[in-house]
Amino acid sequence: MFNPFKKAKSAMSSSAMSMLQKVAAKKLQNMSPQEQQKMVKEAFKPENKKKMLEMMEQMRASGQITEEQYKIAKQKLG
């Protein structure tokens, strides 16, 4: 069972991650359009893009995403 107060040893479980994704999606849905645009601008700053690309590279290396998914995401980031 997921305990949000327990420290993770290495990585979060997939069930915990899906729960966090659901919470994030709901929060995004309840935001005003202006807040959404502000958050997107912040997320796609050059230094954040580099971090996202590094994370995607790690995901590709570990087999979480395929080479094709990596290429598509990289194209969309610019």
Secondary structure, DSSP 8 states (H G I E B T S, - for coil): ---TTS--SSS--HHHHHHHHHHHHHHHHHS-HHHHHHHHHHHTSHHHHHHHHHHHHHHHHHTSS-HHHHHHHHHHH-
